[in-house]
Amino acid sequence: MKIYGDSSSGNCLKVKWVCDQLALPYDWVDVDTMKGESRTPEFLRLNGAGQVPTIVLDDGRVLAQSNAIIRYLARDSDLVPRDAFQAAKMDEWLFWEQYSHEPYIAVCRFQMVYLGKPASDLDPEKIKRGYFALARMEHQLAATRFLIGDPFSLADVALLAYTRVAHEGGFHLDGYASIRRWIAAAERELDLPPAR
């Protein structure tokens, strides 16, 4: 399997982390999106949306969208609950992450880290929505060890990717003790060094 990804992208790291966690063999093909490498004719033949991550399976089939990829790769593993309702709760968080978390936390990080914008230039609505997302996570994680309860699942992998570096987008986690505890626990599950 080949993973086409940008190693600075949380969406791409999700795929790498799942493969590493499940000991799935892969070749990483670094794609520098800031240099337009996801917009070349060769890459667009793989993924017409011009986005990373994209994987090419051993049989040549191609799959894109980070949460679809990790859902496929982890389909028979302990990262996906066997109970149908618990699996649906996990999917609920996966959909929520892409619609209500990533567009704010990750976008603010992108603007500060990649585009060099100061925090004062960020869209106040994006900051407000980002803190709303963090508050929802804090509320859940004050009640449960991981996002769907005791088991560590793909929901935690997906939301860890950008939450652990939220400070790089101007989001401060000082008042979010449950999130900070969860980040440390999730990093241990994935054998990751603590985010800086």
Contact map, one row per residue, 1 for C-alpha under 8 A:
1110000000000000000000001110000000000000000000000000001111000000000000000000000000000000000000000000000000000000000000000000000000000000000000000000000000000000000000000000000000000000000000000000
1111000000000000000000000111100000000000000000000000001111000000000000000000000000000000000000000000000000000000000000000000000000000000000000000000000000000000000000000000000000000000000000000000
1111100000000011000000000111100000000000000000000000111100000000000000000000000000000000000000000000000000000000000000000000000000000000000000000000000000000000000000000000000000000000000000000000
0111110000000000000000000001111000000000000000000001111000000000000000000000000000000000000000000000000000000000000000000000000000000000000000000000000000000000000000000000000000000000000000000000
0011111010010000000000000001111100000000000000000001110000000000000000000000000000000000000000000000000000000000000000000000000000000000000000000000000000000000000000000000000000000000000000000000
0001111110010000000000000000011110000000000000000001100000000000000000000000000000000000000000000000000000000000000000000000000000000000000000000000000000000000000000000000000000000000000000000000
0000111111011000000000000000010000000000000000000000000000000000000000000000000000000000000000000000000000000000000000000000000000000000000000000000000000000000000000000000000000000000000000000000
0000011111011000000000000000000000000000000000000000000000000000000000000000000000000000000000000000000000000000000000000000000000000000000000000000000000000000000000000000000000000000000000000000
0000111111111000000000000000000000000000000000000000000000000000000000000000000000000000000000000000000000000000000000000000000000000000000000000000000000000000000000000000000000000000000000000000
0000001111111100000000000000000000000000000000000000000000000000000000000000000000000000000000000000000000000000000000000000000000000000000000000000000000000000110000000000000000000000000000000000
0000000011111110000000000000000000000000000000000001100000000000010000000000000000000000000000000000000000000000000000000000000000000000000000000000000000000100100000000000000000000000000000000000
0000111111111111000000000000000000000000000000000001100000000000010000000000000000000000000000000000000000000000000000000000000000000000000000000000000000000000000000000000000000000000000000000000
0000001111111111100000000000000000000000000000000000000000000000000000000000000000000000000000000000000000000000000000000000000000000000000000000000000000000000100000000000000000000000000000000000
0000000001111111110000000000000000000000000000000000000000000000010001000000000000000000000000000000000000000000000000000000000000000000000000000000000000001100100000000000000000000000000000000000
0010000000111111111000000000000000000000000000000000100000000000010011000000000000000000000000000000000000000000000000000000000000000000000000000000000000000000000000000000000000000000000000000000
0010000000011111111100000000000000000000000000000000000000000000000000000000000000000000000000000000000000000000000000000000000000000000000000000000000000000000000000000000000000000000000000000000
0000000000001111111110000000000000000000000000000000000000000000000000000000000000000000000000000000000000000000000000000000000000000000000000000000000000001000000000000000000000000000000001000000
0000000000000111111111000000000000000000000000000000000000000000000001001100000000000000000000000000000000000000000000000000000000000000000000000000000000001000000000000000000000000000000000000000
0000000000000011111111111100000000000000000000000000000000000000000000001000000000000000000000000000000000000000000000000000000000000000000000000000000000000000000000000000000000000000000000000000
0000000000000001111111110000000000000000000000000000000000000000000000000000000000000000000000000000000000000000000000000000000000000000000000000000000000000000000000000000000000000000000000000000
0000000000000000111111110000000000000000000000000000000000000000000000000000000000000000000000000000000000000000000000000000000000000000000000000000000000000000000000000000000000000000000001000000
0000000000000000011111110000000000000000000000000000000000000000000000000100100000000000000000000000000000000000000000000000000000000000000000000000000000000000000000000000000000000000000000000000
0000000000000000001111111000000000000000000000000000000000000000000000000000000000000000000000000000000000000000000000000000000000000000000000000000000000000000000000000000000000000000000000000000
0000000000000000001111111100000000000000000000000000000000000000000000000000000000000000000000000000000000000000000000000000000000000000000000000000000000000000000000000000000000000000000000000000
1000000000000000001000111110000000000000000000000000000000000000000000000000000000000000000000000000000000000000000000000000000000000000000000000000000000000000000000000000000000000000000000000000
1110000000000000001000011111000000000000000000000000000000000000000000000000000000000000000000000000000000000000000000000000000000000000000000000000000000000000000000000000000000000000000000000000
1110000000000000000000001111100000000000000000000000000000000000000000000000000000000000000000000000000000000000000000000000000000000000000000000000000000000000000000000000000000000000000000000000
0111100000000000000000000111110000000000000000000000000000000000000000000000000000000000000000000000000000000000000000000000000000000000000000000000000000000000000000000000000000000000000000000000
0111100000000000000000000011111000000000000000000000000000000000000000000000000000000000000000000000000000000000000000000000000000000000000000000000000000000000000000000000000000000000000000000000
0001111000000000000000000001111100000000000000000000000000000000000000000000000000000000000000000000000000000000000000000000000000000000000000000000000000000000000000000000000000000000000000000000
0001110000000000000000000000111110001100000000000001000000000000000000000000000000000000000000000000000000000000000000000000000000000000000000000000000000000000000000000000000000000000000000000000
0000110000000000000000000000011111111100000000000000000000000000000000000000000000000000000000000000000000000000000000000000000000000000000000000000000000000000000000000000000000000000000000000000
0000010000000000000000000000001111111100000000000000000000000000000000000000000000000000000000000000000000000000000000000000000000000000000000000000000000000000000000000000000000000000000000000000
0000000000000000000000000000000111111000000000000000000000000000000000000000000000000000000000000000000000000000000000000000000000000000000000000000000000000000000000000000000000000000000000000000
0000000000000000000000000000000111111000000000000000000000000000000000000000000000000000000000000000000000000000000000000000000000000000000000000000000000000000000000000000000000000000000000000000
0000000000000000000000000000000111111111000000000000000000000000000000000000000000000000000000000000000000000000000000000000000000000000000000000000000000000000000000000000000000000000000000000000
0000000000000000000000000000001111111111001000000000000000000000000000000000000000000000000000000000000000000000000000000000000000000000000000000000000000000000000000000000000000000000000000000000
0000000000000000000000000000001110011111001100000111000000000000000000000000000000000000000000000000000000000000000000000000000000000000000000000000000000000000000000000000000000000000000000000000
0000000000000000000000000000000000011111101100000100000000000000000000000000000000000000000000000000000000000000000000000000000000000000000000000000000000000000000000000000000000000000000000000000
0000000000000000000000000000000000011111111100000000000000000000000000000000000000000000000000000000000000000000000000000000000000000000000000000000000000000000000000000000000000000000000000000000
0000000000000000000000000000000000000011111110000000000000000000000000000000000000000000000000000000000000000000000000000000000000000000000000000000000000000000000000000000000000000000000000000000
0000000000000000000000000000000000000001111111000000000000000000000000000000000000000000000000000000000000000000000000000000000000000000000000000000000000000000000000000000000000000000000000000000
0000000000000000000000000000000000001111111111110100000000000000000000000000000000000000000000000000000000000000000000000000000000000000000000000000000000000000000000000000000000000000000000000000
0000000000000000000000000000000000000111111111111100000000000000000000000000000000000000000000000000000000000000000000000000000000000000000000000000000000000000000000000000000000000000000000000000
0000000000000000000000000000000000000000111111110000000000000000000000000000000000000000000000000000000000000000000000000000000000000000000000000000000000000000000000000000000000000000000000000000
0000000000000000000000000000000000000000011111110000010000000100000000000000000000000000000000000000000000000000000000000000000000000000000000000000000000000000000000000000000000000000000000000000
0000000000000000000000000000000000000000001111111110010000000101000000000000000000000000000000000000000000000000000000000000000000000000000000000000000000000000000000000000000000000000000000000000
0000000000000000000000000000000000000000001111111100000000000000000000000000000000000000000000000000000000000000000000000000000000000000000000000000000000000000000000000000000000000000000000000000
0000000000000000000000000000000000000000000100111110000000000000000000000000000000000000000000000000000000000000000000000000000000000000000000000000000000000000000000000000000000000000000000000000
0000000000000000000000000000000000000110001100111111000000000000000000000000000000000000000000000000000000000000000000000000000000000000000000000000000000000000000000000000000000000000000000000000
0000000000000000000000000000000000000100000000101111110000000001000000000000000000000000000000000000000000000000000000000000000000000000000000000000000000000000000000000000000000000000000000000000
0001110000110000000000000000001000000100000000000111110000000001110000000000000000000000000000000000000000000000000000000000000000000000000000000000000000000000000000000000000000000000000000000000
0011110000110010000000000000000000000000000000000011111000000001110000000000000000000000000000000000000000000000000000000000000000000000000000000000000000000000000000000000000000000000000000000000
0011100000000000000000000000000000000000000001100011111100000111110000000000000000000000000000000000000000000000000000000000000000000000000000000000000000000000000000000000000000000000000000000000
1111000000000000000000000000000000000000000000000000111110000111000010000000000000000000000000000000000000000000000000000000000000000000000000000000000000000000000000000000000000000000000000000000
1110000000000000000000000000000000000000000000000000011111111110000000000000000000000000000000000000000000000000000000000000000000000000000000000000000000000000000000000000000000000000000000000000
1100000000000000000000000000000000000000000000000000001111111100000000000000000000000000000000000000000000000000000000000000000000000000000000000000000000000000000000000000000000000000000000000000
1100000000000000000000000000000000000000000000000000000111111000000000000000000000000000000000000000000000000000000000000000000000000000000000000000000000000000000000000000000000000000000000000000
0000000000000000000000000000000000000000000000000000000111111000000000000000000000000000000000000000000000000000000000000000000000000000000000000000000000000000000000000000000000000000000000000000
0000000000000000000000000000000000000000000000000000000111111100000000000000000000000000000000000000000000000000000000000000000000000000000000000000000000000000000000000000000000000000000000000000
0000000000000000000000000000000000000000000000000000000111111110000000000000000000000000000000000000000000000000000000000000000000000000000000000000000000000000000000000000000000000000000000000000
0000000000000000000000000000000000000000000001100000011110011111000000000000000000000000000000000000000000000000000000000000000000000000000000000000000000000000000000000000000000000000000000000000
0000000000000000000000000000000000000000000000000000011100001111100110000000000000000000000000000000000000000000000000000000000000000000000000000000000000000000000000000000000000000000000000000000
0000000000000000000000000000000000000000000000100011111000000111110110000000000000000000000000000000000000000000000000000000000000000000000000000000000000000000000000000000000000000000000000000000
0000000000000000000000000000000000000000000000000001110000000011111110000000000000000000000000000000000000000000000000000000000000000000000000000000000000000000000000000000000000000000000000000000
0000000000110110000000000000000000000000000000000001110000000001111111000000000000000000000000000000000000000000000000000000000000000000000000000000000000000000000000000000000000000000000000000000
0000000000000000000000000000000000000000000000000000000000000000111111100000000000000000000001000000000000000000000000000000000000000000000000000000000000000100000000000000000000000000000000000000
0000000000000000000000000000000000000000000000000000000000000011111111110000000000000000000000000000000000000000000000000000000000000000000000000000000000000000000000000000000000000000000000000000
0000000000000010000000000000000000000000000000000000001000000011111111111000000000000000000000000000000000000000000000000000000000000000000000000000000000000000000000000000000000000000000000000000
0000000000000110010000000000000000000000000000000000000000000000011111111100000000000000000000000000000000000000000000000000000000000000000000000000000001000000000000000000000000000000000000000000
0000000000000000000000000000000000000000000000000000000000000000001111111110000100000000000000000000000000000000000000000000000000000000000000000000000001000000000000000000000000000000000000000000
0000000000000000000000000000000000000000000000000000000000000000000111111110000000000000000000000000000000000000000000000000000000000000000000000000000000000000000000000000000000000000000000000000
0000000000000000011000000000000000000000000000000000000000000000000011111110000000000000000000000000000000000000000000000000000000000000000000000000000000000000000000000000000000000000000000000000
0000000000000000010001000000000000000000000000000000000000000000000001111111111100000000000000000000000000000000000000000000000000000000000000000000000000000000000000000000000000000000000000000000
0000000000000000000000000000000000000000000000000000000000000000000000111111101100000000000000000000000000000000000000000000000000000000000000000000000000000000000000000000000000000000000000000000
0000000000000000000000000000000000000000000000000000000000000000000000000111110100000000000000000000000000000000000000000000000000000000000000000000000000000000000000000000000000000000000000000000
0000000000000000000001000000000000000000000000000000000000000000000000000111111100000000000000000000000000000000000000000000000000000000000000000000000000000000000000000000000000000000000000000000
0000000000000000000000000000000000000000000000000000000000000000000000000101111110000000000000000000000000000000000000000000000000000000000000000000000010000000000000000000000000000000000000000000
0000000000000000000000000000000000000000000000000000000000000000000000000110111110000000000000000000000000000000000000000000000000000000000000000000000111000000000000000000000000000000000000000000
0000000000000000000000000000000000000000000000000000000000000000000000100111111111000010010000000000000000000000000000000000000000000000000000000000000011000000000000000000000000000000000000000000
0000000000000000000000000000000000000000000000000000000000000000000000000000011111110110000000000000000000000000000000000000000000000000000000000000000010000000000000000000000000000000000000000000
0000000000000000000000000000000000000000000000000000000000000000000000000000000111110110000000000000000000000000000000000000000000000000000000000000000000000000000000000000000000000000000000000000
0000000000000000000000000000000000000000000000000000000000000000000000000000000011111110000000000000000000000000000000000000000000000000000000000000000000000000000000000000000000000000000000000000
0000000000000000000000000000000000000000000000000000000000000000000000000000000011111111000000000000000000000000000000000000000000000000000000000000000000000000000000000000000000000000000000000000
0000000000000000000000000000000000000000000000000000000000000000000000000000000000111111100000000000000000000000000000000000000000000000000000000000000000000000000000000000000000000000000000000000
0000000000000000000000000000000000000000000000000000000000000000000000000000000011111111110000000000000000000000000000000000000000000000000000000001000000000000000000000000000000000000000000000000
0000000000000000000000000000000000000000000000000000000000000000000000000000000111111111111000000000000000000000000000000000000000000000000000000000000000000000000000000000000000000000000000000000
0000000000000000000000000000000000000000000000000000000000000000000000000000000000011111111100000000000000000000000000000000000000000000000000000000000000000000000000000000000000000000000000000000
0000000000000000000000000000000000000000000000000000000000000000000000000000000000001111111110000000000000000000000000000000000000000000000000000001000000000000000000000000000000000000000000000000
0000000000000000000000000000000000000000000000000000000000000000000000000000000100000111111111000000000000000000000000000000000000000000000000000011000011100000000000000000000000000000000000000000
0000000000000000000000000000000000000000000000000000000000000000000000000000000000000011111111100000000000000000000000000000000000000000000000000000000000100000000000000000000000000000000000000000
0000000000000000000000000000000000000000000000000000000000000000000000000000000000000001111111110000000000000000000000000000000000000000000000000000000000000000000000000000000000000000000000000000
0000000000000000000000000000000000000000000000000000000000000000000000000000000000000000111111111000000000000000000000000000000000000000000000000010000000100000000000000000000000000000000000000000
0000000000000000000000000000000000000000000000000000000000000000001000000000000000000000011111111100000000000000000000000000000000000000000000000000000001100110000000000000000000000000000000000000
0000000000000000000000000000000000000000000000000000000000000000000000000000000000000000001111111110000000000000000000000000000000000000000000000000000000000000000000000000000000000000000000000000
0000000000000000000000000000000000000000000000000000000000000000000000000000000000000000000111111111100000000000000000000000000000000000000000000000000000000000000000000000000000000000000000000000
0000000000000000000000000000000000000000000000000000000000000000000000000000000000000000000011111111110000000000000000000000000000000000000000000000000000000110000000000000000000000000000000000000
0000000000000000000000000000000000000000000000000000000000000000000000000000000000000000000001111111111000000000000000000000000000000000000000000000000000000000000000000000000000000000000000000000
0000000000000000000000000000000000000000000000000000000000000000000000000000000000000000000000111111111000000000000000000000000000000000000000000000000000000000000000000000000000000000000000000000
0000000000000000000000000000000000000000000000000000000000000000000000000000000000000000000000011111111100000000000000000000000011001000000000000000000000000000000000000000000000000000000000000000
0000000000000000000000000000000000000000000000000000000000000000000000000000000000000000000000011111111111000000000000000000000011001100000000000000000000000000000000000000000000000000000000000000
0000000000000000000000000000000000000000000000000000000000000000000000000000000000000000000000001111111111100000000000000000000000000000000000000000000000000000010000000000000000000000000000000000
0000000000000000000000000000000000000000000000000000000000000000000000000000000000000000000000000111111111100000000000000000010000000000000000000000000000000000000000000000000000000000000000000000
0000000000000000000000000000000000000000000000000000000000000000000000000000000000000000000000000001111111110000000000000000011011000000000000000000000000000000000000000000000000000000000000000000
0000000000000000000000000000000000000000000000000000000000000000000000000000000000000000000000000000111111111000000000000000011001000000000000000000000000000000011001001010000000000000000000000000
0000000000000000000000000000000000000000000000000000000000000000000000000000000000000000000000000000111111111100000000000000000000000000000000000000000000000000010001001000000000000000000000000000
0000000000000000000000000000000000000000000000000000000000000000000000000000000000000000000000000000011111111110000000000000000000000000000000000000000000000000000000001000000000000000000000000000
0000000000000000000000000000000000000000000000000000000000000000000000000000000000000000000000000000000111111111000000000100011000000000000000000000000000000000000000001100000000000000000000000000
0000000000000000000000000000000000000000000000000000000000000000000000000000000000000000000000000000000011111111110000000000000000000000000000000000000000000000000001111100000000000000000000000000
0000000000000000000000000000000000000000000000000000000000000000000000000000000000000000000000000000000001111111111000000000000000000000000000000000000000000000000000001000000000000000000000000000
0000000000000000000000000000000000000000000000000000000000000000000000000000000000000000000000000000000000111111111110000100000000000000000000000000000000000000000000001000000000000000000000000000
0000000000000000000000000000000000000000000000000000000000000000000000000000000000000000000000000000000000011111111111100000000000000000000000000000000000000000000000011100000000000000000000000000
0000000000000000000000000000000000000000000000000000000000000000000000000000000000000000000000000000000000001111111110000000000000000000000000000000000000000000000000011000000000000000000000000000
0000000000000000000000000000000000000000000000000000000000000000000000000000000000000000000000000000000000001111111100000000000000000000000000000000000000000000000000000000000000000000000000000000
0000000000000000000000000000000000000000000000000000000000000000000000000000000000000000000000000000000000000111111110000000000000000000000000000000000000000000000000000000000000000000000000000000
0000000000000000000000000000000000000000000000000000000000000000000000000000000000000000000000000000000000000011111111000000000000000000000000000000000000000000000000000000000000000000000000000000
0000000000000000000000000000000000000000000000000000000000000000000000000000000000000000000000000000000000000011101111101100000000000000000000000000000000000000000000000000000000000000000000000000
0000000000000000000000000000000000000000000000000000000000000000000000000000000000000000000000000000000000000001000111111100000000000000000000000000000000000000000000000000000000000000000000000000
0000000000000000000000000000000000000000000000000000000000000000000000000000000000000000000000000000000000000001000011111100000000000000000000000000000000000000000000001100000000000000000000000000
0000000000000000000000000000000000000000000000000000000000000000000000000000000000000000000000000000000000000000000001111100000000000000000000000000000000000000000000000000000000000000000000000000
0000000000000000000000000000000000000000000000000000000000000000000000000000000000000000000000000000000000000000000011111110000000000000000000000000000000000000000000000000000000000000000000000000
0000000000000000000000000000000000000000000000000000000000000000000000000000000000000000000000000000000000010010000011111111011000000000000000000000000000000000000000000000000000000000000000000000
0000000000000000000000000000000000000000000000000000000000000000000000000000000000000000000000000000000000000000000000001111111000000000000000000000000000000000000000000000000000000000000000000000
0000000000000000000000000000000000000000000000000000000000000000000000000000000000000000000000000000000000000000000000000111111100000000000000000000000000000000000000000000000000000000000000000000
0000000000000000000000000000000000000000000000000000000000000000000000000000000000000000000000000000000000000000000000000011111110000000000000000000000000000000000000000000000000000000000000000000
0000000000000000000000000000000000000000000000000000000000000000000000000000000000000000000000000000001110010000000000000111111111000000000000000000000000000000000000000000000000000000000000000000
0000000000000000000000000000000000000000000000000000000000000000000000000000000000000000000000000000000110010000000000000111111111100000000000000000000000000000000000000010000000000000000000000000
0000000000000000000000000000000000000000000000000000000000000000000000000000000000000000000000000000000000000000000000000001111111110000000000000000000000000000000000000000000000000000000000000000
0000000000000000000000000000000000000000000000000000000000000000000000000000000000000000000000000001100100000000000000000000111111111000000000000000000000000000000000000000000000000000000000000000
0000000000000000000000000000000000000000000000000000000000000000000000000000000000000000000000000001100110000000000000000000011111111100000000000000000000000000000000000010000000000000000000000000
0000000000000000000000000000000000000000000000000000000000000000000000000000000000000000000000000000000000000000000000000000001111111110000000000000000000000000000000000010000000000000000000000000
0000000000000000000000000000000000000000000000000000000000000000000000000000000000000000000000000000000000000000000000000000000111111111000000000000000000000000000000000000000000000000000000000000
0000000000000000000000000000000000000000000000000000000000000000000000000000000000000000000000000001100000000000000000000000000011111111100000000000000000000000000000000000000000000000000000000000
0000000000000000000000000000000000000000000000000000000000000000000000000000000000000000000000000000100000000000000000000000000001111111110000000000000000000000000000000000000100000000000000000000
0000000000000000000000000000000000000000000000000000000000000000000000000000000000000000000000000000000000000000000000000000000000111111111000000000000000000000000000000000000100000000000000000000
0000000000000000000000000000000000000000000000000000000000000000000000000000000000000000000000000000000000000000000000000000000000011111111100000000000000000000000000000000000000000000000000000000
0000000000000000000000000000000000000000000000000000000000000000000000000000000000000000000000000000000000000000000000000000000000001111111110000010000000000000000000000000000000100000000000000000
0000000000000000000000000000000000000000000000000000000000000000000000000000000000000000000000000000000000000000000000000000000000000111111111000000000000000000000000000000000111100000000000000000
0000000000000000000000000000000000000000000000000000000000000000000000000000000000000000000000000000000000000000000000000000000000000011111111100000000000000000000000000000000000000000000000000000
0000000000000000000000000000000000000000000000000000000000000000000000000000000000000000000000000000000000000000000000000000000000000001111111110010000000000000000000000000000000000000000000000000
0000000000000000000000000000000000000000000000000000000000000000000000000000000000000000000000000000000000000000000000000000000000000000111111111110000000000000000000000000000001100100000000000000
0000000000000000000000000000000000000000000000000000000000000000000000000000000000000000000000000000000000000000000000000000000000000000011111111000000000000000000000000000000001000000000000000000
0000000000000000000000000000000000000000000000000000000000000000000000000000000000000000000000000000000000000000000000000000000000000000001111111000000000000000000000000000000000000000000000000000
0000000000000000000000000000000000000000000000000000000000000000000000000000000000000000000000000000000000000000000000000000000000000000000111111111110000000000000000000000000000000000000000000000
0000000000000000000000000000000000000000000000000000000000000000000000000000000000000000000000000000000000000000000000000000000000000000000011111110111000000000000000000000000000000100000000000000
0000000000000000000000000000000000000000000000000000000000000000000000000000000000000000000000000000000000000000000000000000000000000000000010011111111110010000000000000000000000000100000000000000
0000000000000000000000000000000000000000000000000000000000000000000000000000000000000000010010000000000000000000000000000000000000000000100110011111100110110000000000000000000000000000000000000000
0000000000000000000000000000000000000000000000000000000000000000000000000000000000000100110000000000000000000000000000000000000000000000000000010111111110100000000000000000000000000000000000000000
0000000000000000000000000000000000000000000000000000000000000000000000000000000000000000000000000000000000000000000000000000000000000000000000011111111100000000000000000000000000000000000000000000
0000000000000000000000000000000000000000000000000000000000000000000000000000000000000000000000000000000000000000000000000000000000000000000000011101111100000000000000000000000000000000000000000000
0000000000000000000000000000000000000000000000000000000000000000000000000000000000000000000000000000000000000000000000000000000000000000000000001101111110000000000000000000000000000000000000000000
0000000000000000000000000000000000000000000000000000000000000000000000000000001000000000000000000000000000000000000000000000000000000000000000000111111111110000000000000000000000000000010010000000
0000000000000000000000000000000000000000000000000000000000000000000000000000011110000000010000000000000000000000000000000000000000000000000000000111001111111000000000000000000000000000000000000000
0000000000000000000000000000000000000000000000000000000000000000000001100000001100000000010001000000000000000000000000000000000000000000000000000000000111111100000000000000000000000000000000000000
0000000000000000000000000000000000000000000000000000000000000000000000000000000000000000011011000000000000000000000000000000000000000000000000000011000111111110000000000000000000000000000000000000
0000000000000000000000000000000000000000000000000000000000000000000000000000000000000000000000000000000000000000000000000000000000000000000000000110000111111111000000000000000000000000010000000000
0000000000000100110000000000000000000000000000000000000000000000000000000000000000000000000000000000000000000000000000000000000000000000000000000000000011111111100000000000000000000000010000000000
0000000000100100000000000000000000000000000000000000000000000000001000000000000000000000000001001000000000000000000000000000000000000000000000000000000001111111100000000000000000000000000000000000
0000000000000000000000000000000000000000000000000000000000000000000000000000000000000000000001001000000000000000000000000000000000000000000000000000000000111111111000000000000000000000000000000000
0000000000000000000000000000000000000000000000000000000000000000000000000000000000000000000000000000000000000000000000000000000000000000000000000000000000011111111100000000000000000010010000000000
0000000001101100000000000000000000000000000000000000000000000000000000000000000000000000000000000000000000000000000000000000000000000000000000000000000000001111111110000000000000000000000000000000
0000000001000000000000000000000000000000000000000000000000000000000000000000000000000000000000000000010011000000000000000000000000000000000000000000000000000011111111000000000000000000000000000000
0000000000000000000000000000000000000000000000000000000000000000000000000000000000000000000000000000000010000000000000000000000000000000000000000000000000000011111111000000000000000010000000000000
0000000000000000000000000000000000000000000000000000000000000000000000000000000000000000000000000000000000000000000000000000000000000000000000000000000000000001111111100000000000000010000000000010
0000000000000000000000000000000000000000000000000000000000000000000000000000000000000000000000000000000000000000000000000000000000000000000000000000000000000000111111111000000000000000000000000011
0000000000000000000000000000000000000000000000000000000000000000000000000000000000000000000000000000000011001000000000000000000000000000000000000000000000000000011111111111100000000000000000000000
0000000000000000000000000000000000000000000000000000000000000000000000000000000000000000000000000000000000001000000000000000000000000000000000000000000000000000000111111111100000000000000000000000
0000000000000000000000000000000000000000000000000000000000000000000000000000000000000000000000000000000000001001100000000000000000000000000000000000000000000000000011111110000000000000000000000000
0000000000000000000000000000000000000000000000000000000000000000000000000000000000000000000000000000000011111111100000100000000000000000000000000000000000000000000011111110000000000000000000000000
0000000000000000000000000000000000000000000000000000000000000000000000000000000000000000000000000000000000011001000000100000000000000000000000000000000000000000000001111111000000000000000000000000
0000000000000000000000000000000000000000000000000000000000000000000000000000000000000000000000000000000010000000000000000000001001100000000000000000000000000000000001111111100000000000000000000000
0000000000000000000000000000000000000000000000000000000000000000000000000000000000000000000000000000000000000000000000000000000000000000000000000000000000000000000001100111111000000000000000000000
0000000000000000000000000000000000000000000000000000000000000000000000000000000000000000000000000000000000000000000000000000000000000000000000000000000000000000000001100011111110110000000000000000
0000000000000000000000000000000000000000000000000000000000000000000000000000000000000000000000000000000000000000000000000000000000000000000000000000000000000000000000000001111110000000000000000000
0000000000000000000000000000000000000000000000000000000000000000000000000000000000000000000000000000000000000000000000000000000000000000000000000000000000000000000000000001111110000000000000000000
0000000000000000000000000000000000000000000000000000000000000000000000000000000000000000000000000000000000000000000000000000000000000110010000000000000000000000000000000000111111110000000000000000
0000000000000000000000000000000000000000000000000000000000000000000000000000000000000000000000000000000000000000000000000000000000000000010000000000000000000000000000000000111111111000000000000000
0000000000000000000000000000000000000000000000000000000000000000000000000000000000000000000000000000000000000000000000000000000000000000010011000000000000000000000000000000000111111100000000000000
0000000000000000000000000000000000000000000000000000000000000000000000000000000000000000000000000000000000000000000000000000000000000000110010000000000000000000000000000000100111111110000000000000
0000000000000000000000000000000000000000000000000000000000000000000000000000000000000000000000000000000000000000000000000000000000000000000000000000000000000000000000000000100111111111000000000000
0000000000000000000000000000000000000000000000000000000000000000000000000000000000000000000000000000000000000000000000000000000000000000000000000000000000000000000000000000000011111111100000000000
0000000000000000000000000000000000000000000000000000000000000000000000000000000000000000000000000000000000000000000000000000000000000000000010001100000000000000000000000000000001111111110000000000
0000000000000000000000000000000000000000000000000000000000000000000000000000000000000000000000000000000000000000000000000000000000000000000000000000000000000001001100000000000000111111111000000000
0000000000000000000000000000000000000000000000000000000000000000000000000000000000000000000000000000000000000000000000000000000000000000000000000000000000000000000000000000000000011111111100000100
0000000000000000000000000000000000000000000000000000000000000000000000000000000000000000000000000000000000000000000000000000000000000000000000000000000000000000000000000000000000001111111110000000
0000000000000000000000000000000000000000000000000000000000000000000000000000000000000000000000000000000000000000000000000000000000000000000000000000000100011001000000000000000000000111111111000000
0000000000000000000000000000000000000000000000000000000000000000000000000000000000000000000000000000000000000000000000000000000000000000000000000000000000000000000000000000000000000011111111111100
0000000000000000000000000000000000000000000000000000000000000000000000000000000000000000000000000000000000000000000000000000000000000000000000000000000000000000000000000000000000000001111111110000
0000000000000000000000000000000000000000000000000000000000000000000000000000000000000000000000000000000000000000000000000000000000000000000000000000000100000000000000000000000000000000111111110000
0000000000000000100010000000000000000000000000000000000000000000000000000000000000000000000000000000000000000000000000000000000000000000000000000000000000000000000000000000000000000000011111110000
0000000000000000000000000000000000000000000000000000000000000000000000000000000000000000000000000000000000000000000000000000000000000000000000000000000000000000000000000000000000000000001111111000
0000000000000000000000000000000000000000000000000000000000000000000000000000000000000000000000000000000000000000000000000000000000000000000000000000000000000000000000000000000000000000001111111100
0000000000000000000000000000000000000000000000000000000000000000000000000000000000000000000000000000000000000000000000000000000000000000000000000000000000000000000000000000000000000000001000111110
0000000000000000000000000000000000000000000000000000000000000000000000000000000000000000000000000000000000000000000000000000000000000000000000000000000000000000000000000000000000000001001000011111
0000000000000000000000000000000000000000000000000000000000000000000000000000000000000000000000000000000000000000000000000000000000000000000000000000000000000000000110000000000000000000000000001111
0000000000000000000000000000000000000000000000000000000000000000000000000000000000000000000000000000000000000000000000000000000000000000000000000000000000000000000010000000000000000000000000000111
